[in-house]
Amino acid sequence: MPATSALRRAFAVMAALPLLTLAACGYGSQAKDDDTAKAVAGAEKVDGLDSVRIGYFGNLTHGTALVGNQKGFFQKELGGTEARYAVFNAGPSQIEALNSGSLDIGFIGPSPAVNGYTKSDGKNLRIVGGSASGGVKLVVNPDKVTSLKDVRGKRIATPQLGNTQDVAFLNWVAEQGWKVDAQSGKGDVTVVRSDNKVTPDAFRSGSVDGAWVPEPTASKLVAEGGKVLLDEAALWPDGKFVITNIVVRQEFLKEHPKAVEAVLKASAETNKWINAHPDEAKAAANAQLETDSGKALPADVLDPAWKSIRFTDDPLAATLDAQAEHAVEAGLLEQPDLTGIYDLTLLNKVLKAAGEPAVDDAGLGAE
């Protein structure tokens, strides 16, 4: 579908939303400081830093951060430097926090990472590691939609204009040969941009017929009687596509590489522990969600959601490049130059020390 200046302006506005004030808040809120982690008494500070500020979302697709916080993996590696956490609900606010210097490292989806990189002309962030793949599904009302072709003419929710799932759904719609105006969401399918917090209510009321959403929202819809019509993993080679990356401020990476390396080592150790102890890891992630939001996920949502997410150190760079191209084709993004968006030097150093193979930047690495 042809790009328009109006679409690009809308996407630019979304990508530049201001960071809201850090404050105590619940699941899906804007951001929250977590002061529960404390530096290890008597331990040496990494790079002489008093603290490293780490951001993530209250989503299971950010399970590495949830478990790493809950089980103390990050604090262990940072030693005498305090791991401080901020919980976000949207990519633009986390990118703004990175750009403003109020956040050092963040777990974030591919679309906000691309937006943050391109809007700053490649000056403000780097992707330094992977975290998770998968965990995105098209869930529908089985009374209204019984096959993929039945999606035509229906109202399908996505989390936000231009976000990772919105772009994926628009791309899938285009592959079916259907037409949708990306900005208005109107066309052969009506795309309803709906916050993940309210999508289950919209589904229950019948105001949407389905949703293309990440976990745990997808499993919440299933618990409301929905049916998984398509797992996005089925659309990607080997069923792998990036859903969460680790990004860092370029200035912080340059000035404090040992701190970044410590966080990456902790992330790799967390992922290894998650994959070796899936049930314990699931419980730890849910416990951190409860700490952050005051509410844990019920088993009928937590269990299927957790199974659909794959935790990996590989940032799956080729799939991020493809996702960016999908956004361009939808008219939501100018053709980006992503050369330099990755710097996997420290991650591959960590992986080599652990006896693991190196990961690839798909030709998009910094010089």
N, C-alpha and C positions, 0 to 999 in steps of 0.2 A: 504494500500500500504506500502511496507517495507520501514523503515527509512534507510537513507544512510548518511555517514559522510559528503558527499558534501552538502546535503540538510541542515544538521545541521550547517555546517560552513556558508552557505549562510544566514541562519536565524540569526546566532550569529552576523554576520557582520551587518545585517540590524538593529538588536536590539542595536548595539553599535555605531550607527552613531553619529558623534560629533554634539554638539550644535553649531549652527551657531550664529554669533554675533547678539545681540539684536539691531534691527534697525527699523526705520520707514518703513512700508511695507504694501502691500495690502492683500486682501482676499486670503487665501490659502498660505500666506507667511510663513517664518520660525518662526519668533517671533517678537513681537512688545511690547515695554513698553508703558503702558497707564498711563499718569500722571494726568488724569482729576479728579480722586477721591482725595479728601482731607480730612484729619482728622477733626473731629468735634471740633471746637474751644472751648477750656476750658474743654473738656471732659477728663476723666481719660484714660490713656493708658492701654490697656489690657496686663497683664504680663509685664508691663514696656516697651513694644516694640514700636519703632518708626513706624514700618510698618510691614505688612504681605504681602508676595508676592504670588499672586494667578495666576495660569496659566489655560488657556482653549483654545479650538479651535474655529475658526470662522465657526462653523457648528451649524445648528439648534438642532442637538442632544446634544449640550452643552447649551441648552436654559436656564437651571438654572443659569449658570454663566453669560450668556448674559443679562438676565432679572435682575439678582441680581446686576450686575454692573450698568446697565442703570437706575434702579429704586432706587439704593442706599441701598439695603438691607444689603449688606456686610459692607458697611461703617457705617451704623447705629449701627450694633452690635459691631463693632470694636471701635466705639467712638473716643477717642483721638489717636488711632493707625491708621495710614493711610493704606487703602487697595490699594495695587499697583498691576497692572495687566500686564500679558504678554500673547500675543496671538500666538499660535503655529499652525502649519499645520500637524505635524506628531508626533506620540507617542514617537519614539526613541529620538527626540530632547528634548521633555518635560521630559522624564525620565533622560536624561543626565543632564538637568538643576536641577532636584531634587537631583541627586547624587552629583553634584558639589556644592550644597548648594546655588545656585543662585535663587532657587525657593523653597517655603515652602510647598505649597498646590497646587494640580492640579486636574482638571477635565480631565479624560482620559478614553479610551476604555479598555476593558478587556484584549485583547492580549498584549498591551504594559505593562499593570499592571503586568500580569503574567511574562512577559519577564524580567521586571525590578526587580521583586522580586526574580526570580530564578537565574538570572545572578549575583546577589549580595549575593547568598546563604542566602536569607531571611533577610538581614541586613539593607537594605536601605529605604524601604517604607512599609507602611501599607495602606490597603483600610479601610477608616473610615466611608464611607457613600455611598449611592446610589444617582443617579441623574435622569437617563432616561432609558426607555425601548423602543424597537421597532425602527421604522424609517428606516428600511432597506428593499429594494425591488429588485427583478429581473425584469428589464424593457427590453423589446425586440422590434425589428423592426417587426411589425405585418405582413409585406409583406413577411418576411422570416421565422418567427417563429409563429405558430398558436397554439401550444400545448407544454406541458412540454417535451414530447418525441422528439419534433423537435429541442430541444437545442443540442442534439447530433450532432456533426459535425460542430457546429457553433463556432464563435469567440466571447467570452464573456469577458468583462473587469471586473477586480477587482482593488481596489485602490493601492495595494502594496503587494509584496510577503510576506506572513505570517501575514498580518494585519487581523483584526477581520473579515472583510467581505470575504477576500481571504480564510481564514480557513473555514468559513461557506459554501462558494460555493464549495470548494473541498470536504467537508463532504457530501453535498447534491449530488454532482456528484457520489461519492462513493456509496451512498445509492441507486442510480439508477442502480448500477451494472456496471458503466462505469469506465474506467481507464484513469488517467491523471498523468503524471510525475510532481510532485509538483514544482520542481525547474525550469524546462523549460516551464511548462504550456502546453506541447504537449500531445495529446492523443485523446480519443474519443470526447473530447471537447478541443478547444484551449483556454487557459486562458491567457488573455492579461493584464499584469499589467500596469495600466494607471492612472496617477494622476487625481484626481477628477476634477481639473481645466480644463483638456484637454479632458476628456471623452466625454462631449457633442459634441465637434468638431469631434472626432473620430466616434461617432455615426452618426452624420450628414453626414459625408463623406462616410459612409458605410464600414469603415475599421474594425469596430466591429459590431456584429449583436445584441448585447445587453450588459447589465452590471448588476452585483450584487453590489449595491452601497447604501450608506446611504443618508439621506436627508441633503441638498436640491438637491443633484445631481440627485436622482431618478426622482424628479418632473421636473427638467430641461430637462431630456430625454423625459418625457411625453410631455412637451411643444414643443419638437422637432418632435412630431409625434409617440413617443414610446407608448407601452402598458405595463401596469403592469401585468406580467404573474404570479408572486408569491410574496406575502408579507411574509417575513421571520417569522413574528409573528405566521403565521399559522402552523409553524413547532414546536412550543414550547407549553408546558402545560399552559393553561389559556392565551395563546398569549403573554406571558411575557418572555423577555430575556434581560439581561443587555447589554446596549450599551454605557453607560457612568457611571463611578464611581468617587468618590472623594478619592484621595490618599494624603498622607502626608509623609514627611521625618520622619523616626523614631526618630531621634535626636530632631527634632522640637517638635514632639508629646510629648516626654519625658520632654523636658525643658519648653514647653509653652502650657500645656493642656487647659488653659483658652482661649487662642487665637484660638486653634482648635475648642473648644466648641462654641466659638462665630461664627466662620465660619459655623459650622454645624447648629447652630440655625438659622443663616441667610439663609442657603440653604433650611432648612425645611420651613421657613416662605415664601421664594420665591416660592417653589413648591406649597404651599397652595394657595398663591395668583395667581399663574399661572392657577391652576385648577379651581379657583373660577372666574377668569376673563380671559378666553381664548383669546378673541379678543384683549383686551388691552395688554395682555402678548405677543401675536404674534406681535403686533405693536412695543412693547418695544424691543423684540428680534431683529426685523428687523432694528430698529433705532440704536441699538448697533452694528449690522453688518455694517451699513453704517458708523458709527463713526470709527470702526476699519479698514474698507477696502475702504471707500469712495464710496461704491456702495450698495444700498439696493436691495432686491430681488423683482421682479415683483409679482403681486398678483397671476398670474396663476401658479407660482412656490411656493410661500410662503404658500398659503392657503391649498393645499393638503398635502404639506410636514408637516406642523404644526399639522394637524389632525392625522397623523400617529404616532406621538411620544407621549409616556405617561411619565409624569414626576412623579417620585416616590423617596421617601427617602430610600426605601428598595434596598439594593445592589444586591438582587436576586443572592445570593452566589451560590446556587446550579447550576444555569445556567452558571456561570463563570467556575465552576469546569468541567461542561460538555464541554464548549468551549475549555478548556485546553486539555481535552482528545481527542477532534476532531483534535487539532493540532498535538498531539502525533501520532494519527492514520494516519495522512497525511504525517508523517515523517518530520515535521517541528520543532519538539520540543522533547527533551529528556523527559522521564516520570518525571514530576515535583513533588516535595513535597511542597504542598501549605499550609501545616499546619502553622498557624501563619500569613497568609497573611491579615487576617481581625482583626481589633480591633474596635468593635462596641459599646464599653462601653460608650463613650461620646455621640454618636448618640442616644442610647437608653435612656440615661439620659435626653437628649433634648426632645425626643418623650414622655417620661413619664410625664415630666413637662407640655407638651402640651395636655395631655390626650389621646395620641395616643398609639397603641400597639407596643411592642418591635419587632424588626426584627431579623432574624436568620442568623448565619454565616455558616450554613451547616457543622458544625464541623471543620471549618478551622480557628477558632479564636486563637489569641495569648493567652498564659497562663498568 
